[in-house]
Amino acid sequence: MKLLLPLALTLSHALAAEQCYDMSIHVCGCTASVCNEEKCGATGGVWSDQCPGEKCVCEDDTAGGSIFIDDNGVSHTIPTNATIVLGAMDAVALFHFGLGPDRIVATLGERSSSGSNHGGYYYDGNVVYDELDHGSSEYDPSIFPADPNVEERAFLDSIPGDLSPGCSSTNFYCDTVNFTDLVDNGWPDVIIIGGFYEGFAEKMRNASIAENIPLIVLSSSYSDDEGETENIRNMVEMTERMESLAVSLGLDVGSNSVVEDDKVALCAAAKSFQATAKSAHEVGVRTMASYMPYQVNDAGYTSAFIPNPDRDPVLSMMQNLGLPILYNEHTGTYWENRVGDYSAGSGDFTAEDTMSVSGNFSYNVDFWLYDDRVSLDFLSEKFAQDWPHPAITAKQYAYWPSNFRIISYRHATEILTIVGASLATAMPVTPASTCVEPTGDTQIRDLGPGEFSCIKIFPIDFCDTAASDTTETTSADAAATTSKDDAASTAIVDADTTTSADTTAASTSADADTSASADTTTASTSADADTSASADTTAASTSADDAASTSADDANSSTADVSAMSSAGISVKSVGAFAVIIATTMNMMYLLF
């Protein structure tokens, strides 16, 4: 039996093909053990003809390996226990999914965040406050949560090769490659270029061609093109894509208790953050993200780069959970540029009566999210004296890891926990303003300068979330509930029940992104590869009574999976008829890209 899907779903992927859909982790895959419908069904999977990429076939030359379709739409055969070269932060992300150092031949790029002073080294990319001498200051890991921790550094240190020895410890954007180690000690089976490492793409592509090595590309989806609204992911969706890669690398993610614990922790952090964000709306607190200070300026002025929340995967993740965040004034770019001609004294971002670049829109900011690449300067007393914005002097701020760094559930949990704790105590310090009701059904709010979205939640697909709190709502209709008749055909968990249900699409199995990233100035880290969020889906809510009765029905043990697969555009061929009937009656199942 085939589940009939809305037109938006059937057109969602031009490269749809037959693969095995894993019901436990909601990921399409192609390994020797599930390479046809019979083998897929024997493992409890569902053979689907709407997975991304090429048709899964049983081939002798896979040698027990797997096939992975990257974000360029290229299908790669990954040998069993393949050895790898990849970016250092991506190595840490896969470490969170169970990858051991024995599989990694070497890493690329820096091993600490740009702007960190780990190891007594500080690269002054901000060109400001030389007198603070951050390189001589004691390293405080709590200031740089995106830096690898002690365990993660030990993991990186145990990897035998470093292809960027000249800059991997400089704590600044590093894209140099030295192939000597590979020439001397052997090449890997696979090269992986993640979104943060696109600066390496051309060099590694040339090497992969010369050595006949698969080059797997995972794009960050960041684009300066205002019209590029497809293939945009938030941080959780990017992590799901990394999880899909981990599965294709042969990691037993489905039965890994550490990964499961990380997901549970993320769901708890998301629930807490959502409550905090709701309180911020209620008291009138608004946030804004910024890369500042930059260059030396007169008192009351600073140079800054203001990002578009729709384009950053971390900011989008938080906005999807209710964060009231102001939009910038931009003309087809990710950043609102407030640096003048990039010289000292040309900054035009004022601490008093903070306005957009045109001067036509007020930025009423009560809480700053500072790009962690400028942490040491932003947190200094010198900056608070030079740029005494009321939120700065009230110490209402938290870090924001632009470029996301480590793409894992654990890191996402860390971000929500730290930002949420600081936001919880914030109070309004600038004139009041009113939220704007989003008009679309996607995560892209596309608001105007100085505007912020009313609450519209896009829940994390694998979390056991409450319908009344995490089903897609706006502040205008949050109190509305689905009627008894509609609710009877829907299997979604209410806040007071313990039934588990997936309420959004399994986006890891179907996303294929393109991106563009670059450093836009010589001295600034503000133009490192940036990313932004992708379209998600949500489900209709039900009453507590209907959800509870649904949980009591044995047949609904598979309903959540069917719902998630329907949201993802997965055509189901081998599921129970009862579950299919339930899923097909859901009247709010859609997916927009």
C-alpha positions as CSV (number, residue, x, y, z in Angstrom):
1,M,0.0,0.0,0.0
2,K,1.3,3.4,-0.9
3,L,0.6,6.5,1.1
4,L,-0.7,9.3,-1.1
5,L,1.0,12.6,-0.3
6,P,0.2,16.2,-1.1
7,L,1.7,17.7,-4.2
8,A,4.2,19.7,-2.2
9,L,5.6,16.5,-0.9
10,T,5.8,14.6,-4.1
11,L,7.8,17.5,-5.7
12,S,10.1,18.1,-2.8
13,H,13.0,16.1,-4.2
14,A,14.0,15.9,-7.8
15,L,16.4,13.1,-6.9
16,A,13.9,10.8,-5.2
17,A,14.8,7.2,-5.4
18,E,14.3,3.8,-3.7
19,Q,16.2,3.3,-0.4
20,C,15.5,1.8,3.0
21,Y,13.9,4.1,5.6
22,D,15.0,3.2,9.1
23,M,12.0,3.6,11.4
24,S,14.0,3.9,14.6
25,I,16.1,6.9,13.6
26,H,14.1,8.3,10.6
27,V,16.9,8.2,8.1
28,C,17.0,6.8,4.6
29,G,20.0,4.6,3.9
30,C,21.6,2.1,1.7
31,T,23.9,-0.6,3.1
32,A,24.5,-4.2,2.1
33,S,22.1,-5.4,4.8
34,V,19.2,-3.3,3.5
35,C,19.9,-2.9,-0.2
36,N,16.6,-4.3,-1.4
37,E,13.0,-4.4,-0.2
38,E,13.3,-7.8,1.2
39,K,16.4,-7.1,3.3
40,C,15.0,-3.7,4.3
41,G,11.8,-5.2,5.6
42,A,13.7,-8.0,7.5
43,T,15.4,-5.3,9.6
44,G,12.1,-3.5,10.4
45,G,12.7,-0.8,7.8
46,V,10.4,0.5,5.1
47,W,11.4,0.4,1.5
48,S,10.6,3.8,0.1
49,D,10.8,5.3,-3.4
50,Q,11.0,8.9,-2.2
51,C,14.4,9.0,-0.5
52,P,17.0,11.5,-1.7
53,G,19.6,10.5,-4.3
54,E,20.1,7.4,-6.3
55,K,18.3,4.0,-6.2
56,C,19.8,1.6,-3.6
57,V,21.0,-1.6,-5.2
58,C,22.8,-4.6,-3.9
59,E,26.3,-4.5,-5.4
60,D,29.2,-6.8,-4.8
61,D,31.6,-4.0,-4.9
62,T,30.2,-2.3,-1.9
63,A,32.0,-5.0,0.1
64,G,29.5,-4.7,3.0
65,G,29.8,-0.9,2.9
66,S,27.1,1.7,2.3
67,I,26.0,4.3,-0.2
68,F,25.7,8.0,0.8
69,I,24.3,10.8,-1.3
70,D,26.0,14.1,-0.4
71,D,24.6,17.6,-0.7
72,N,25.8,18.0,-4.2
73,G,23.6,15.0,-5.1
74,V,26.6,12.7,-5.7
75,S,26.3,9.1,-4.7
76,H,29.3,7.6,-2.9
77,T,30.2,4.1,-2.0
78,I,31.7,4.0,1.5
79,P,33.7,0.9,2.3
80,T,33.2,-0.9,5.6
81,N,35.4,0.7,8.3
82,A,36.5,3.4,5.8
83,T,39.3,5.7,6.9
84,I,38.6,9.4,6.8
85,V,40.1,12.9,6.4
86,L,37.8,15.7,7.6
87,G,37.6,19.0,9.4
88,A,38.6,19.0,13.1
89,M,35.2,20.2,14.4
90,D,33.4,17.7,12.1
91,A,35.6,15.0,13.6
92,V,34.4,16.0,17.1
93,A,30.8,15.9,15.9
94,L,31.2,12.3,14.6
95,F,33.0,11.4,17.8
96,H,29.7,12.3,19.5
97,F,28.1,9.7,17.3
98,G,30.6,7.0,18.2
99,L,33.5,7.5,15.7
100,G,36.8,6.4,17.0
101,P,40.2,8.1,16.3
102,D,41.4,4.9,14.6
103,R,39.1,5.7,11.6
104,I,40.5,9.2,11.1
105,V,43.8,9.6,9.1
106,A,44.0,13.4,9.7
107,T,42.0,16.5,10.3
108,L,41.8,19.9,8.5
109,G,41.6,23.4,10.0
110,E,41.8,25.0,13.4
111,R,41.2,23.0,16.6
112,S,39.8,25.9,18.6
113,S,37.2,28.7,17.9
114,S,38.3,31.8,16.1
115,G,38.9,34.4,18.7
116,S,39.8,31.9,21.5
117,N,43.0,32.3,23.4
118,H,43.5,28.6,24.1
119,G,47.2,27.7,24.4
120,G,48.2,31.3,25.0
121,Y,47.6,32.4,21.4
122,Y,45.2,35.1,20.3
123,Y,44.7,36.3,16.7
124,D,43.3,39.8,16.8
125,G,40.9,39.6,14.0
126,N,38.8,42.4,15.5
127,V,41.6,44.9,15.3
128,V,40.6,46.5,18.5
129,Y,41.9,46.8,22.1
130,D,45.5,45.7,21.5
131,E,46.3,46.9,25.0
132,L,44.1,44.1,26.5
133,D,46.7,41.5,25.4
134,H,44.3,38.5,25.3
135,G,47.1,36.1,24.4
136,S,48.6,36.6,27.8
137,S,45.3,36.2,29.7
138,E,44.4,32.9,31.3
139,Y,42.3,30.7,29.1
140,D,38.8,30.4,30.5
141,P,36.9,27.5,28.8
142,S,33.6,28.8,30.1
143,I,33.9,31.8,27.7
144,F,34.4,29.5,24.7
145,P,31.7,26.8,25.0
146,A,32.2,26.0,21.2
147,D,35.9,25.1,21.8
148,P,36.5,21.4,22.2
149,N,36.5,20.4,25.8
150,V,39.1,18.3,27.6
151,E,37.7,15.0,26.4
152,E,37.3,16.2,22.8
153,R,40.8,17.7,22.7
154,A,42.1,14.3,23.9
155,F,40.2,12.7,21.0
156,L,41.7,15.2,18.5
157,D,45.2,14.7,20.0
158,S,44.9,11.0,19.4
159,I,44.4,11.5,15.7
160,P,47.7,10.8,14.0
161,G,47.6,13.4,11.2
162,D,47.1,17.2,11.0
163,L,46.9,18.6,7.5
164,S,46.9,22.2,8.7
165,P,49.9,22.2,11.1
166,G,50.8,25.8,10.3
167,C,47.5,27.2,11.6
168,S,45.5,24.5,13.4
169,S,46.5,26.0,16.8
170,T,46.3,29.7,15.9
171,N,42.6,30.1,17.0
172,F,41.7,31.8,13.7
173,Y,40.1,30.7,10.4
174,C,42.5,28.2,8.9
175,D,42.3,26.8,5.4
176,T,45.8,25.8,4.5
177,V,46.6,22.2,3.6
178,N,49.9,20.3,3.7
179,F,49.6,16.9,2.0
180,T,53.0,15.6,3.1
181,D,51.5,13.5,5.9
182,L,49.2,11.7,3.5
183,V,51.9,11.2,0.9
184,D,54.2,9.7,3.5
185,N,51.7,7.7,5.5
186,G,48.9,6.9,3.0
187,W,45.6,8.4,1.8
188,P,42.2,7.8,3.4
189,D,39.3,5.9,1.9
190,V,37.0,9.0,2.1
191,I,37.4,12.7,2.3
192,I,34.6,14.7,4.0
193,I,34.1,18.5,3.5
194,G,31.5,19.9,5.9
195,G,29.8,23.3,5.7
196,F,32.3,25.0,7.9
197,Y,35.2,23.7,5.8
198,E,34.2,24.9,2.3
199,G,37.4,26.9,2.1
200,F,39.2,23.5,1.6
201,A,36.8,22.2,-1.0
202,E,38.8,23.0,-4.2
203,K,42.1,21.8,-2.8
204,M,40.6,18.6,-1.5
205,R,38.6,18.0,-4.7
206,N,41.8,18.2,-6.7
207,A,43.4,15.7,-4.4
208,S,40.4,13.4,-4.4
209,I,40.4,13.3,-8.2
210,A,44.2,12.7,-8.4
211,E,44.0,9.8,-5.8
212,N,40.5,8.5,-6.9
213,I,39.1,9.1,-3.4
214,P,35.4,9.9,-2.8
215,L,34.8,13.5,-1.7
216,I,31.6,13.8,0.4
217,V,30.3,17.4,0.6
218,L,27.9,18.5,3.3
219,S,26.9,22.1,2.6
220,S,26.1,24.7,5.2
221,S,23.2,26.2,3.2
222,Y,24.4,29.7,3.9
223,S,23.8,32.0,0.9
224,D,24.0,35.8,0.3
225,D,21.2,35.4,-2.3
226,E,18.0,36.7,-0.7
227,G,16.0,34.6,-3.1
228,E,17.7,31.4,-2.0
229,T,15.1,30.1,0.3
230,E,15.3,26.4,-0.5
231,N,17.6,23.9,1.2
232,I,18.0,25.9,4.4
233,R,18.5,24.0,7.6
234,N,18.5,25.0,11.3
235,M,21.2,23.5,13.6
236,V,19.1,20.5,14.6
237,E,18.4,19.5,11.0
238,M,22.1,19.9,10.2
239,T,22.9,17.6,13.0
240,E,20.4,15.0,11.7
241,R,22.2,15.2,8.4
242,M,25.5,14.5,10.2
243,E,23.8,11.6,12.0
244,S,22.8,10.2,8.6
245,L,26.4,10.4,7.5
246,A,27.4,8.6,10.7
247,V,25.1,5.8,9.9
248,S,26.5,5.5,6.4
249,L,30.0,5.3,7.9
250,G,28.9,2.2,9.7
251,L,28.4,3.7,13.2
252,D,25.7,1.9,15.2
253,V,23.8,5.1,16.0
254,G,20.4,3.4,16.5
255,S,21.6,1.4,19.5
256,N,24.1,3.9,20.9
257,S,22.9,4.9,24.3
258,V,25.1,8.0,24.3
259,V,23.5,9.3,21.2
260,E,20.1,8.5,22.7
261,D,21.0,10.3,25.9
262,D,22.2,13.3,23.9
263,K,18.8,13.5,22.1
264,V,16.9,13.2,25.4
265,A,19.0,16.0,26.8
266,L,18.4,18.2,23.8
267,C,14.7,17.7,24.1
268,A,14.7,18.7,27.7
269,A,16.8,21.8,26.9
270,A,14.5,22.7,24.1
271,K,11.5,22.5,26.4
272,S,13.1,24.7,29.0
273,F,14.3,27.2,26.4
274,Q,10.8,27.4,24.9
275,A,9.4,28.3,28.3
276,T,12.1,30.9,28.9
277,A,11.5,32.4,25.4
278,K,7.8,32.6,26.1
279,S,8.5,34.5,29.3
280,A,10.8,36.9,27.4
281,H,7.9,37.7,25.1
282,E,5.6,38.2,28.0
283,V,7.8,40.7,29.8
284,G,8.8,42.5,26.5
285,V,12.4,41.4,26.1
286,R,13.9,41.4,22.6
287,T,17.2,40.0,21.5
288,M,19.6,40.8,18.6
289,A,22.7,39.0,17.4
290,S,25.9,40.9,16.4
291,Y,29.6,40.6,15.6
292,M,31.1,43.6,17.6
293,P,33.3,45.4,18.4
294,Y,35.4,45.7,15.3
295,Q,38.0,48.4,14.8
296,V,38.7,51.3,17.1
297,N,36.0,53.9,17.1
298,D,34.9,57.0,19.0
299,A,33.1,56.6,22.2
300,G,29.4,55.7,21.7
301,Y,30.2,54.1,18.3
302,T,31.3,50.7,17.2
303,S,31.7,48.8,13.9
304,A,29.5,45.8,13.7
305,F,28.0,43.1,11.5
306,I,24.4,42.2,12.2
307,P,23.1,38.8,10.9
308,N,19.8,37.9,9.4
309,P,18.2,35.3,11.8
310,D,16.7,33.4,8.9
311,R,20.1,32.6,7.5
312,D,21.9,31.4,10.6
313,P,21.3,27.8,11.8
314,V,21.8,28.5,15.5
315,L,19.6,31.7,15.5
316,S,17.0,29.9,13.5
317,M,17.0,27.0,15.9
318,M,16.4,29.4,18.8
319,Q,13.7,31.4,17.0
320,N,11.9,28.2,16.1
321,L,11.6,27.6,19.9
322,G,10.2,31.1,20.5
323,L,13.2,33.4,20.8
324,P,12.1,37.1,20.2
325,I,15.0,38.2,17.9
326,L,15.2,41.3,15.8
327,Y,15.8,41.3,12.1
328,N,18.5,43.3,10.4
329,E,18.3,45.7,7.5
330,H,19.9,43.9,4.6
331,T,19.9,44.0,0.8
332,G,20.4,40.5,-0.3
333,T,23.2,39.7,2.1
334,Y,23.5,37.7,5.3
335,W,25.0,40.6,7.2
336,E,24.0,44.2,7.8
337,N,27.4,45.9,7.4
338,R,28.1,48.7,10.0
339,V,31.8,49.0,9.5
340,G,31.9,51.9,7.1
341,D,35.0,51.6,4.9
342,Y,36.5,49.0,7.3
343,S,39.0,51.6,8.7
344,A,39.3,52.8,12.3
345,G,36.7,55.4,13.2
346,S,34.3,54.6,10.4
347,G,31.9,52.5,12.5
348,D,28.3,53.9,12.6
349,F,26.5,51.6,15.1
350,T,25.5,53.8,18.1
351,A,24.9,52.7,21.7
352,E,22.3,55.4,22.1
353,D,19.2,55.4,19.9
354,T,20.5,52.3,18.1
355,M,19.2,52.3,14.6
356,S,19.4,50.4,11.3
357,V,22.0,51.3,8.7
358,S,19.6,53.5,6.8
359,G,18.6,55.3,10.1
360,N,15.0,54.6,9.4
361,F,14.3,51.7,11.8
362,S,14.9,51.5,15.6
363,Y,16.7,48.5,17.1
364,N,15.1,48.2,20.5
365,V,17.5,45.6,22.0
366,D,17.2,44.3,25.5
367,F,19.6,41.3,25.2
368,W,22.6,40.9,22.9
369,L,23.7,37.6,21.4
370,Y,27.4,38.2,20.7
371,D,29.3,36.3,18.1
372,D,31.7,34.1,20.2
373,R,34.6,35.1,17.8
374,V,34.6,38.5,19.6
375,S,34.0,37.2,23.1
376,L,37.1,38.6,24.8
377,D,36.6,42.1,23.5
378,F,32.8,42.1,23.9
379,L,33.0,41.0,27.5
380,S,35.7,43.5,28.4
381,E,35.0,46.5,30.6
382,K,36.7,48.6,28.0
383,F,33.9,47.8,25.5
384,A,31.1,48.6,28.0
385,Q,32.8,52.0,28.7
386,D,33.2,52.8,25.0
387,W,29.8,51.5,23.9
388,P,27.4,51.9,26.9
389,H,24.3,50.4,25.4
390,P,21.8,49.8,28.2
391,A,21.7,46.0,27.6
392,I,25.5,46.0,27.7
393,T,25.8,47.9,31.0
394,A,23.1,45.7,32.5
395,K,25.1,42.7,31.4
396,Q,22.1,41.2,29.5
397,Y,23.8,39.1,26.9
398,A,25.0,35.6,26.0
399,Y,27.2,34.0,23.4
400,W,26.1,32.9,20.0
401,P,28.4,30.4,18.1
402,S,28.2,31.7,14.6
403,N,29.1,29.0,12.1
404,F,27.8,26.4,14.6
405,R,31.2,24.7,14.8
406,I,30.4,21.2,16.2
407,I,27.3,19.9,14.6
408,S,26.0,17.6,17.3
409,Y,23.0,17.2,19.5
410,R,25.2,17.7,22.5
411,H,26.5,21.0,21.3
412,A,22.9,22.2,20.5
413,T,21.9,21.3,24.0
414,E,24.8,23.4,25.3
415,I,23.8,26.4,23.3
416,L,20.2,26.3,24.4
417,T,21.1,25.8,28.1
418,I,23.6,28.6,28.2
419,V,21.6,31.2,26.3
420,G,18.4,30.2,28.1
421,A,20.0,30.7,31.6
422,S,21.1,34.2,30.8
423,L,17.9,35.2,29.0
424,A,15.8,34.0,32.0
425,T,16.8,37.0,34.1
426,A,16.7,39.7,31.4
427,M,14.3,42.7,31.6
428,P,13.3,45.4,29.1
429,V,15.8,48.3,29.0
430,T,14.7,49.9,25.7
431,P,11.3,51.3,24.4
432,A,8.6,48.7,23.9
433,S,7.7,47.3,20.5
434,T,5.1,44.8,19.2
435,C,5.8,41.4,17.6
436,V,4.8,40.7,14.1
437,E,2.7,37.7,13.2
438,P,4.5,35.5,10.7
439,T,2.4,35.1,7.6
440,G,4.0,32.0,6.1
441,D,4.1,28.3,7.1
442,T,7.9,27.9,6.9
443,Q,10.7,28.7,9.3
444,I,11.7,31.7,7.1
445,R,10.0,34.7,8.7
446,D,11.5,37.3,6.3
447,L,10.7,40.2,8.6
448,G,11.6,43.8,8.2
449,P,14.4,45.8,10.0
450,G,13.8,46.0,13.8
451,E,10.9,43.6,13.7
452,F,10.6,40.4,15.6
453,S,8.3,37.4,15.2
454,C,5.4,36.6,17.5
455,I,5.7,33.0,18.9
456,K,5.5,30.4,16.2
457,I,7.0,27.1,17.3
458,F,8.6,24.5,15.0
459,P,9.3,21.5,17.3
460,I,12.2,19.2,17.1
461,D,11.0,16.2,15.2
462,F,12.2,13.4,17.5
463,C,11.2,15.0,20.9
464,D,8.3,13.9,23.0
465,T,6.8,17.3,23.0
466,A,3.4,18.6,24.1
467,A,0.8,19.5,21.6
468,S,-0.3,22.6,23.5
469,D,3.3,23.9,23.9
470,T,5.2,22.7,20.9
471,T,2.9,22.1,18.0
472,E,3.1,24.9,15.5
473,T,1.2,27.9,16.9
474,T,1.2,31.7,16.6
475,S,0.4,34.0,19.4
476,A,-3.0,34.7,17.7
477,D,-4.2,31.1,17.8
478,A,-2.2,29.6,20.6
479,A,-5.4,29.0,22.6
480,A,-7.2,27.3,19.8
481,T,-7.5,23.5,19.9
482,T,-8.3,21.0,17.2
483,S,-11.9,19.8,17.2
484,K,-12.9,16.3,18.5
485,D,-13.6,15.1,15.0
486,D,-10.2,16.2,13.6
487,A,-8.4,15.1,16.7
488,A,-9.8,11.6,16.4
489,S,-7.7,11.0,13.2
490,T,-4.5,12.5,14.6
491,A,-1.9,10.8,16.9
492,I,0.0,13.5,18.6
493,V,1.0,13.6,22.3
494,D,-0.5,16.1,24.7
495,A,1.6,17.8,27.4
496,D,0.0,15.7,30.2
497,T,0.6,12.4,28.5
498,T,3.8,10.3,28.2
499,T,3.1,8.9,24.8
500,S,6.0,9.4,22.3
501,A,5.3,10.8,18.9
502,D,7.4,12.4,16.1
503,T,5.6,15.6,15.0
504,T,7.9,16.8,12.3
505,A,9.7,15.5,9.2
506,A,12.7,13.4,9.4
507,S,14.6,16.0,7.4
508,T,18.0,14.3,7.6
509,S,16.9,11.8,5.0
510,A,15.9,14.2,2.4
511,D,17.9,17.5,2.5
512,A,20.4,18.4,-0.1
513,D,21.8,21.9,0.2
514,T,24.0,24.3,-1.6
515,S,25.9,27.1,0.1
516,A,28.3,29.9,-0.4
517,S,30.7,31.0,2.3
518,A,33.7,33.4,2.3
519,D,35.7,35.7,4.4
520,T,34.8,39.2,3.2
521,T,37.6,41.2,4.7
522,T,41.3,40.5,5.3
523,A,41.2,41.2,9.0
524,S,37.7,40.2,9.9
525,T,36.4,36.8,11.0
526,S,32.9,38.1,10.4
527,A,32.8,36.6,7.0
528,D,33.7,33.0,7.8
529,A,31.4,30.5,6.3
530,D,28.0,31.1,7.7
531,T,24.9,28.9,7.6
532,S,21.3,29.2,8.0
533,A,18.2,27.3,8.6
534,S,16.0,25.0,6.6
535,A,12.3,24.6,6.3
536,D,10.7,22.3,8.8
537,T,7.2,20.8,9.2
538,T,4.8,20.5,12.1
539,A,1.7,18.5,12.9
540,A,-1.8,19.3,14.1
541,S,-2.5,19.2,17.9
542,T,-5.1,17.0,19.6
543,S,-7.0,17.1,22.9
544,A,-5.6,15.4,25.9
545,D,-8.4,12.8,25.9
546,D,-7.9,11.8,22.3
547,A,-4.1,11.7,22.7
548,A,-4.4,9.5,25.8
549,S,-6.7,7.1,24.1
550,T,-4.4,7.0,21.1
551,S,-1.5,6.0,23.3
552,A,-3.6,3.1,24.6
553,D,-4.1,1.6,21.1
554,D,-1.5,-0.9,20.2
555,A,-1.9,-0.2,16.5
556,N,-0.5,3.3,17.1
557,S,2.9,2.1,18.0
558,S,3.9,2.8,14.4
559,T,1.7,5.9,13.8
560,A,4.4,8.4,14.9
561,D,6.8,6.9,12.5
562,V,4.2,7.0,9.7
563,S,3.5,10.6,10.5
564,A,7.1,11.5,10.4
565,M,7.6,9.7,7.1
566,S,4.6,11.4,5.6
567,S,6.0,14.8,6.7
568,A,9.3,13.9,5.1
569,G,7.8,13.0,1.8
570,I,8.4,9.3,2.3
571,S,6.2,6.9,0.3
572,V,5.3,4.0,2.5
573,K,4.9,0.6,0.9
574,S,5.1,-1.8,3.9
575,V,3.2,-0.6,6.9
576,G,0.0,-1.6,8.7
577,A,-3.2,-0.5,7.0
578,F,-4.5,1.0,10.2
579,A,-1.5,3.2,10.7
580,V,-1.8,4.3,7.0
581,I,-5.4,5.3,7.4
582,I,-4.6,7.4,10.5
583,A,-1.7,9.1,8.8
584,T,-3.6,9.9,5.6
585,T,-6.4,11.6,7.5
586,M,-4.1,14.1,9.1
587,N,-5.1,17.4,7.6
588,M,-2.1,19.5,8.3
589,M,0.7,17.3,7.0
590,Y,2.8,19.3,4.6
591,L,6.4,20.1,3.8
592,L,7.5,23.4,2.2
593,F,11.0,24.1,0.9
